[in-house]
Amino acid sequence: MKWGDIPPLSTKTIRLQEGDLFVLTVNKYGLQVDDANLYCTIVLRPTAIALATMRARMEAVCHLYNWCGQAGIDLKARIESGEFFVREEVVALREGLRLDLRNPSAPRRRQLRSGRKRVGFKKSVVGNAYWRNRCVAVRDYIGWLAEEVIQRMSPRDERLAEYRRRLDSLKERLVGEIKLRKNTLREGMPASAQEAFLNAILPRHPTNRFPVRHQARNHALWLTYFDGGVRLSEGLGLKGADLILNGPDKKLIVHRRPDDKDETRRNAPLTKTLPHPVMLTDRLHRALYDYVVKARPAHPGAKRCPYVFLSQKGGPLTKEAVAHMYRLLRELVPELPKDFTTHLLRYTWNDRFGAAAAQLGMSEAEEKAVRNRAQGWVPTSEQGKNYQNRRNRERAAEVGLKMQDAVTGDGDAQ
C-alpha cells in the first residue's frame, strides 16, 4: 500500500476552479489518493452523473481501501499479481460493504436459556439496493485498475487469459445474487385523500394549520408536486427564470444544474432527469402567480435569492425543511397515508395522467412518449410501467367482472 493510500480513506466535496463540484478522496492525513481521484476524474465525471451518485460510488471505493487496510491486504499488489481475493476474502469484503457506517451498531435483545433477556449489540446494515450499488462500484473500480495491468501485458503473454478469467470470476462473485424487492402494489392516493390534501394546503382553508405567512409558498410548492409531477429536488431547484407565468404558453422548465454556482445548500437538491418543460394547470398557475408576485417579495432576502421557494430566513428552501413540512402535514391530516411524500404525489400524478390519456383515447405508444417527455425520461424509458399499479388493478377488476358476467349469463341478458 502506497503512502497516499493510508486508511481510513474518506471523501469530501470541493469546487474546482472551473466551477464544477467534485468528490475528492483523501487518506488519513488529508492527502489525495491518486488512483481513486484519477478514476473519479476520467471515468465518473465525464458521465455527468449526479453529485450524490458520484459521492456514493467513491465512498464505496473508500470502503474497499479501508477493508483492505484492516485485513492487511495490499490492493494494488494483489491486482498487479492477478491473485485478487480468495473466496473467504470476497465473502468478508461483501459483508463489509453491507455495513451501515452511519449507524455502526444498534441495540438488540437476546433471549437467554434462563428466560431472561440481555441487551447486546449487532451491526446494522444498509438495504439490499444500496448494498448492491456498493458492490457494483467496487467491482467497476477493481476492473478499472486491472485494465491498466492488462494493457501492459503482451497479447502473446501466456498469463493474459488466466488473468482475465480470474478477473471475470471476481467481478461475478463481488456482486453475486442480491435480491431487490420492489413495492409492486404501491399506488397513488385515493380521491378522498387527494381532496383532504388539497384542502389542507389551500390558503385560509379551515384545515390549513400552517402559519399564514407560509401558506402561499406551501400551496405553490405542493401544487408544483401534485399538478406538475416533478421530483422533490426539481421543485426546490427552480429559479425565477424557469417560470413562464405570462403569455399563452404558461409553463415551468426543469433544468439540470449539477455545478450551480448559486447553490449554497449543504444537501443540494439536484435534478437527475433530462431537462423538460412542465405545463401549468390553471390551479398551479394561479398558485405560483400569487406566491411569486404577491407573497414572495415580502420575504427577507427575496431579491438576493434566485430560487423560487424561500425559507423563513430568506434563503433557498432545503430538503430537510420540506421533510419537516411533510411530517407536520401527516400529523395534521389523518386522511393522508402514512407514507405520504413527494414520491407518493408522483404516483398520484401518474394515476391522473393515465386516466386523462385514456379519456383522450391515446394509444399505449402515444401515452408512453408523452409521459416520458413530461417526466424527463429518455424516449425509450420503460419507467412509466412502475407507476401503473392502480390502473392495472382497475383493469384487472374490469376484466374480472366481464368474466363473471360471461359465466352467469348476465352479459346476454343485457
C-alpha positions, 0 to 999 in steps of 0.5 A, a space after each residue: 500500500 502506497 503512502 497516499 493510500 493510508 486508511 481510513 480513506 474518506 471523501 469530501 466535496 470541493 469546487 474546482 476552479 472551473 466551477 464544477 463540484 467534485 468528490 475528492 478522496 483523501 487518506 488519513 492525513 488529508 492527502 489525495 489518493 491518486 488512483 481513486 481521484 484519477 478514476 473519479 476524474 476520467 471515468 465518473 465525471 465525464 458521465 455527468 452523473 449526479 453529485 450524490 451518485 458520484 459521492 456514493 460510488 467513491 465512498 464505496 471505493 473508500 470502503 474497499 481501501 479501508 477493508 483492505 487496510 484492516 485485513 492487511 491486504 495490499 490492493 494494488 499488489 494483489 491486482 498487479 499479481 492477478 491473485 485478487 481475493 480468495 473466496 473467504 476474502 470476497 465473502 468478508 469484503 461483501 459483508 463489509 460493504 453491507 455495513 451501515 457506517 452511519 449507524 455502526 451498531 444498534 441495540 438488540 435483545 437476546 433471549 437467554 436459556 434462563 428466560 431472561 433477556 440481555 441487551 447486546 449489540 449487532 451491526 446494522 446494515 444498509 438495504 439490499 439496493 444500496 448494498 448492491 450499488 456498493 458492490 457494483 462500484 467496487 467491482 467497476 473500480 477493481 476492473 478499472 485498475 486491472 485494465 491498466 495491468 492488462 494493457 501492459 501485458 503482451 497479447 502473446 503473454 501466456 498469463 493474459 487469459 488466466 488473468 482475465 478469467 480470474 478477473 471475470 470470476 471476481 467481478 461475478 462473485 463481488 456482486 453475486 445474487 442480491 435480491 431487490 424487492 420492489 413495492 409492486 402494489 404501491 399506488 397513488 392516493 385515493 380521491 378522498 385523500 387527494 381532496 383532504 390534501 388539497 384542502 389542507 394546503 389551500 390558503 385560509 382553508 379551515 384545515 390549513 394549520 400552517 402559519 399564514 405567512 407560509 401558506 402561499 409558498 406551501 400551496 405553490 410548492 405542493 401544487 408544483 408536486 401534485 399538478 406538475 409531477 416533478 421530483 422533490 429536488 426539481 421543485 426546490 431547484 427552480 429559479 425565477 427564470 424557469 417560470 413562464 407565468 405570462 403569455 399563452 404558453 404558461 409553463 415551468 422548465 426543469 433544468 439540470 444544474 449539477 455545478 450551480 454556482 448559486 447553490 449554497 445548500 449543504 444537501 443540494 437538491 439536484 435534478 437527475 432527469 433530462 431537462 423538460 418543460 412542465 405545463 401549468 394547470 390553471 390551479 398551479 398557475 394561479 398558485 405560483 402567480 400569487 406566491 411569486 408576485 404577491 407573497 414572495 417579495 415580502 420575504 427577507 432576502 427575496 431579491 438576493 435569492 434566485 430560487 423560487 421557494 424561500 425559507 423563513 430566513 430568506 434563503 433557498 428552501 432545503 430538503 430537510 425543511 420540506 421533510 419537516 413540512 411533510 411530517 407536520 402535514 401527516 400529523 395534521 391530516 389523518 386522511 393522508 397515508 402514512 407514507 405520504 411524500 413527494 414520491 407518493 404525489 408522483 404516483 398520484 400524478 401518474 394515476 391522473 395522467 393515465 386516466 386523462 390519456 385514456 379519456 383522450 383515447 391515446 394509444 399505449 405508444 402515444 401515452 408512453 412518449 408523452 409521459 416520458 417527455 413530461 417526466 424527463 425520461 429518455 424516449 425509450 424509458 420503460 419507467 412509466 410501467 412502475 407507476 401503473 399499479 392502480 390502473 392495472 388493478 382497475 383493469 384487472 377488476 374490469 376484466 374480472 367482472 366481464 368474466 363473471 358476467 360471461 359465466 352467469 349469463 348476465 352479459 346476454 341478458 343485457 
